[in-house]
Amino acid sequence: MKYDIILAGVGGQGTLSVAAIIASAALKQGLTVRQSEIHGMSQRGGAVVSHLRLSDGPIDSDLIPLAGGDLLLSMEPLEALRHISYLSPSGSLISAAEGVENIPVYPGMDKIREEILSQPGARIVDARSIARESGSLKAVNIVMIGAASESIPISRENFIAAIDERFRSKGEKVQEANRRAFELSLAEACGAGS
Amino acid sequence: MSDIVLLGDEAVALGAVHAGISAAYGYPGTPSTEILEFLIDYKTRHGAPHAAWCSNEKTAYEDALGVSFVGKRVLVTMKHVGLNVAADPFVNSGLLNIRGGLVLAVADDPGMHSSQNEQDSRFFAEFAKIICLEPRNQQETYEMTLEAFELSEKFHIPVMLRLVTRLAHSRAIVKVGAKRDENSLSKPEEKRGWMLLPATARQNYLDLLEKEKEMLAWAGDSARNPLENARGGKKYPLGIITSGLGRNYYDENLPELSSEIPRLHISAYPLPRNKIRTLAAACERIIVIEEGYPLIEEKLKGILEQDITISGKLDGTLPRTGELTPDAVRRALGLEARQLRSEPGMELPGRPPQLCQGCPHIDTYQAINEAIGDDSHAVVTSDIGCYALGALPPYRAIETIVCMGASIGMAKGAAEAGVQRVVATIGDSTFLHSGITSLVDAAAADTPMTVVILDNGTVGMTGGQETILPTSRVHRMIEGLEIDPAHIRSITPLKKNAEENRRIIAEEIDHPGLSVIVSIRECIETAKRDKKKAAQEGQA
């Protein structure tokens, strides 16, 4: 088994935290993990991409080959489109709905949505409203993990354990809200799939 | 043995702790920064080994030499362009009789994710005639760090550990062992090994050339340079040489390669000439897959006696610039391209990095822009750091970015060439790194120019490390140069001060001598971080 995830977003959105939580859940599952990240200059409001590779055997390359990705998980819709060539023809594409419009000319959101949804296996998640429903607007990234969790070969329990661990230092209330965000989003994703 | 998830950088740091270092030094630079950050954090929690940032890479390397001189093990860290700054002590250190293991971990940045150039540090190791180890994953990084200290003490030379961005900033599980004790203090009795007077240096250089023979023999036998599948007597159409991450990308494609291909993987330099010759004797063509410059590829011609086709970066089989990728290696191996999804039918605008919202540099640059107005003859130089992002729209406030500290020297040159209005912009950490010496030159000559030090109290670009001196001491240092006190000014870059700041900068630009303006306001990111930390501590 191998499962390759391309995580995209904008510097400051928490793309690397999302990668870290999925990686930690994968380790609980007993998988081998390689996670490549971007530090330094690119993080300042620029485009960010992380390659996360999971396998039950050894992993050679830190980088996912073109058309090799099983999942493209994007925290931002325009950034989802930037990495399409890394996604395999049968892979899943999950993007957050809300754009980060920190560039002079940001293309029309309708056009971006249309492009995303024209890709096979694509889904747009209204992460903000699910996060609001869960009681914490800060839980947007956990909502994205919940939405993607159904596609990733890691058990729900291991995801929850990784999320709990991540927010342990913030207290039970924050942990609870994030757990709820994950569950709500997962339930929504299952609903969308049926 | 235990399993830990580590960044490549962190694997170096933990390897060094387990190798029994007594100290570690460096200057922050992407992608090397996390090595020393890990060690500083380790020191905070465990009390030792000593770990600290230095003014620049040269001072870091010299500190490390001092630790080694008295017999203890030491790690020094920097990015590839930092090694240019440390080149003087580094190259000379090859001539020293190292007894306390000295390891230089240097992180290259092929693809220039966060750098001015792509230079390949393996050339520097070769230049200094020392051993270079090039790990390809986190496990090897940890193990090779331990090995590097052993080799340093075995051959009495510094050893370079060469990383690249993709390894430095990638995480994986590492099996780690126990910590070795530190060396005890022991100054060398025989002093020649550390004295580079011409007479002694000549002898030391002869010694180095003798050691080089031993190093060549060692690299030829090292299990770090495995030669596989080259069976004697048989001739293969293709042979592969990989090094560093090149092997990962080759292995990634391996399941799709049909026939058995001889392969030599090189991760310990100097080059294992015997194995290269054995491989070449078994093949008609060799493809060299290496991360960085074509170092191995260029060397092959001098090592091989026979005429053999060598492919790699020089003949375009692999791209000459940028990072290697599994796909570039796939093409080089002649494998068919994979079927890609259809690209979006719209232009995707780029999303470059930018100054953070509320960053004090924005206000400083706006004030400079307004002070200069539409004078296209004016020159505004700048330097390496967050504030380099002032080059991008909407500010377009600066005209040069070359290397750490160059802004002040370049401004002096432009003024001496006859430009009337010259402004140098430089961050406080870069100023302390290598701007200060140029300011000494400018102060000595009273060059008619204006130096603006953008003092945000931190090394911003690499994640907010502490600068080596606080603002108050930077001020006193400048005053100590005896620049006319009337022309050492301070401003606070805030919207409400815009007009006053513009006026001060304009006045100093018109002053026919040297002016220094220190623009002081804390980095918005570190201010946020400190506030958050204080709130958390308040809760606890």
Interface residues (C-beta under 8 A of the other chain):
Chain A: V10 G11 A23 L27 T32 V33 R34 Q35 S36 E37 I38 H39 G40 M41 S42 Q43 R44 G45 G46 A47 I59 D60 S61 D62 L63 I64 P65 L66 A67 G68 L78 E79 L81 R82 I84 S85 L87 P89 N102 I103 P104 V105 Y106 P107 K111 I112 E115 Q119 P120
Chain B: V5 T30 P31 T33 E34 H113 S114 R166 L167 H169 S170 R171 A172 I173 L245 R247 N248 Y249 D251 E252 T325 P326 D327 R330 A337 R338 Q339 L340 R341 E343 P344 G345 M346 E347 L348 P349 G350 R351 P352 P353 Q354 L355 C356 C386 L389 P393 M461 T462 G463
